[in-house]
Amino acid sequence: MALFVKKYHNYPKAMVTEIEENKKPSELFYFCLFELSNGRKLSVHTYKSYNDKKSIYKWNTFMTVNNKGEDVNLGEYSVSYADEYNFGEEFSEWFERIPPAADVSGNPKDDEYFCVIDYYEKNIKPQNT
């Protein structure tokens, strides 16, 4: 049986950085929570950074460093399980409760990851301008 999104709750511009000299926040953070047909809940996190030269926000990518000290581009999305999420709750209530990234014990399966990313890109991301 194919995996599908049962429901979601979008938090557009859930967080922003402090206002810079140009009177704009340097980054805008977006979160969307999903429940899939297999019962798992997942969080999709992405963000935009302000480009002063072009005076626009552009979607950014997540970066990390591997055990060799090399930069690794993780892509445009951070996807994680969100089993502790209660649909429709205030963003700050959920965000304050989630464990630190270092304590995350598992990553979504490929089919779960691609299911929420496909849905997000087709149905939600265009609205998050």
N, C-alpha and C positions, 0 to 999 in steps of 0.2 A: 504494500500500500504506500502510495506517495505521501511524503511529508508535506504539510501545509500549515500556514499561519491561521490559528483559530481566532486570535484577537491581538491587538497591540495598543499601546498608549505612547504617544509621541510627546516629548518634552523639548520643543524647539527653543534654542538659545537658553538652555537650562542654567548655564553659568557663563559669565563673561569676565575677562580680566579687567583690571582697573583702567580708567580712562587715561590715555597717553596725552602728550603735548598737542597732538593733532586733534584732540577732543573725541577720539575714537578708542574703544577697547582694542588691544592688539590681537585678542583671540576670542572666538565665540564657540561654545561647547554645546553639542547636541547629543541627546540621549533618546533612544526609543526602546521600549520593552515589549517583548513578544511572548505569547504562549503558542506553542506548536501542537500539532495533532498528537504527538507522542507524550504530551503532558509536561514537557520541559519548558522552562522560562529562560529567555536569553535577553541580554542587554547589548545593544549596538551603540557604540560611542564613536563620534567623529567630530572634527572641528575645523574651523576656518581661521586663517591668519590674515591680518590686514597688510596689504601691499601699499606702502606709502607712495611709491613711484607711479603706480597705476590708479591709486585711490579706490581700490576695490578689495573685497574679501575673497580669498581663494581657498578651496578645500585643501587641507594639508594632509601629511602622512605621519604616522607614528614611527618613531625611531627608538632603537635600543642598542645596547652594546653586547656582543657575544662574549664568551669566556676567553677569547683570544684578544679582546680589546678592540675588535673591529665593529664599525657601525653596521647595523642591520636595519633595513627599511621593512617595517611590518605592514605597510600598506595604509590605506585610507581609513580602515575600520579597526576598532578594538571590539571584539565580540567575546562575551563571557556568559556563563550560566548565571541566572538571577533567581534562583529558587526561593529566596527570601522576599521577593517583591510581591506586594499586594496591589492588584490592578486599580488604578485611579488614585492612589495615594499621592500626597504631596511629594514632589521630587526630593526636597531636602530631607524628609523623613526617611525615605529609602536610602539616599546617598550617605547619610550619617551612619546607617546600619551595616552597609556592605563591608566585607572584610578587605583589608589592604591587598593590593595586587600580589604581594609576596606570599600571601596565605592562600591563594587560589590553588585548588588541588586538581583541577581538571579543565581541559579545554573542550569546547563543543566539537562534536563529530563533524566531518566534512559536510554531510548532507544537511545538518542543522545550520551550520555556518552559511552555506550557499543558499539555503531556503530563506533565511532572514535578510541576507544581503540583497538577493534578487528582489524580494518584496520591498525592502527599503528603497532601493534605487528606482524601482518602477512607480511606487505609490506615495512615498513619504518625502524623500530627499528633494524632489522638485518644489515642494511646499516650504522647505526650510531655507528660505533665501534671506 
